[in-house]
Amino acid sequence: MQTLPQGRPLSKGDWTRMATKFRKDLDARIAKAERLRDKLDACIGCGCLSLSKCALYNPQDRVRMDGTGPRYLIEVGV
């Protein structure tokens, strides 16, 4: 919203620029949700180490060094 023009109505170009940025953000969120859906029953790097697979994919919770949360879902390409 910071890029909205001041003192004039939005033009088609303004709407197109905003929609393009919003679409990129939305596509990234959709991709993250799809990764969650597809890997929810696998090791997601969250640190719980409750699945037998976790010892293979995240031995001794080594991914905790990268931060909190489901690292294998947050980090694209991991």
Secondary structure, 3 states (H helix, E strand, C coil): CCCCCCCCCCCHHHHHHHHHHHHHHHHHHHHHHHHHHHHCCCCCCCCCCCCCCHHHHCHHHHHHHHCCCCHHHHCCCC
